[in-house]
């Protein structure tokens, strides 16, 4: 081996050991024999050497190394990223000097590609019809394979009015589609509320940034004055904001019981309990979810279902509720990694298991606007109806409120299996 190659092996091996240890502590390993990081390290080093010596042509070992690191990170946290020194500086600048974006929340998909968790309603991405499950193959012609997730986020930002070209792969379309988006200052939709009938109130919350629960509280009190005796809390496409906001949101409906807990390898466990004084709604409640529900919304939905306070109707959620922060590396870069996970009252890590609704109903994909449609309308937190003009999840929720289905209702295997888990996805960010 050359000295440069030996140095590369040592460097990658050091990173691998550290991250394998994190993964082991976070519960990624399933057996005593399989949790030995040094045994896996030996295999990795051997494979690395054989690629260098026996591959059909001289490999780009820098790309091999980066691919290995990204693959390792994705195996423990699909929202994680390794950024080199230059990329990390650009990432920090983007955080400190927010620019215009396209309104997407991203994650790793199938280990390599960058997938879309959701698009902010009314954003350029939403108007272009991009939605949960779509895959970004390239950004401005640069392949996203092995691209750090956080760096893809950086590339989507720019000056207002500038454009970015995305190459999109969709399950419903066999060929890649190129979409050009114009960056804009993103304003997430406000909390939306209305009366569905004489006694049923409806609240939709897409953006759960810090303080959003106070706006939901105001909406509840306003609906009560209008005669609401039953309530639908719509958390579909609620993937943006601060995961911690799920605690006060759930507390609006819970007088007692555990809401969630937060713990990690080097993070002291925190348990969040409901406070009776903060509860404002004691009537019947149904929560709506879909595959775009993530973060704070998942924490609230899990708490309300596990405490049998509400039935959850809709689709299995995305699976992303964690505290993440950058961990500096010696090269001046950083690893953006989950340092603690949120757990449901029943003890499940939400990022690993997501939230399975008590009443499973498939959501209907809404096609993007046609050329004739007005795309200049203000964004609304209220999800659009499907092609047939009927909201199947909302319809089922009203049936549940009418019949009083218990929150812990078990579902037929066929219904549960029909919900594809898209997999868990950095810190949710508006772009």
NORJO-V356610 format. One record per run of one state. SS is the DSSP state (A for helix, B for strand, O for the rest). FROM is the first residue (numbers start at 1). LEN is the number of residues. If there is no record, write none. Layout:
SS|FROM|LEN ; SS|FROM|LEN
This chain:
O|1|2 ; A|3|23 ; O|26|7 ; A|33|3 ; O|36|1 ; A|37|18 ; O|55|6 ; A|61|16 ; O|77|4 ; B|81|3 ; O|84|1 ; A|85|12 ; O|97|3 ; B|100|2 ; O|102|2 ; B|104|6 ; O|110|3 ; B|113|7 ; O|120|4 ; A|124|4 ; O|128|7 ; B|135|5 ; O|140|2 ; B|142|2 ; O|144|5 ; A|149|7 ; O|156|2 ; B|158|1 ; O|159|4 ; B|163|8 ; O|171|2 ; B|173|10 ; O|183|1 ; B|184|1 ; O|185|7 ; B|192|4 ; O|196|4 ; B|200|5 ; O|205|2 ; B|207|2 ; O|209|3 ; A|212|14 ; O|226|4 ; B|230|5 ; O|235|5 ; B|240|2 ; O|242|3 ; A|245|7 ; O|252|6 ; B|258|7 ; O|265|2 ; B|267|7 ; O|274|2 ; A|276|3 ; O|279|5 ; B|284|6 ; O|290|6 ; A|296|11 ; O|307|4 ; B|311|4 ; O|315|7 ; B|322|7 ; O|329|5 ; B|334|10 ; O|344|5 ; B|349|1 ; A|350|4 ; O|354|5 ; B|359|2 ; O|361|31 ; A|392|12 ; O|404|9 ; A|413|5 ; O|418|14
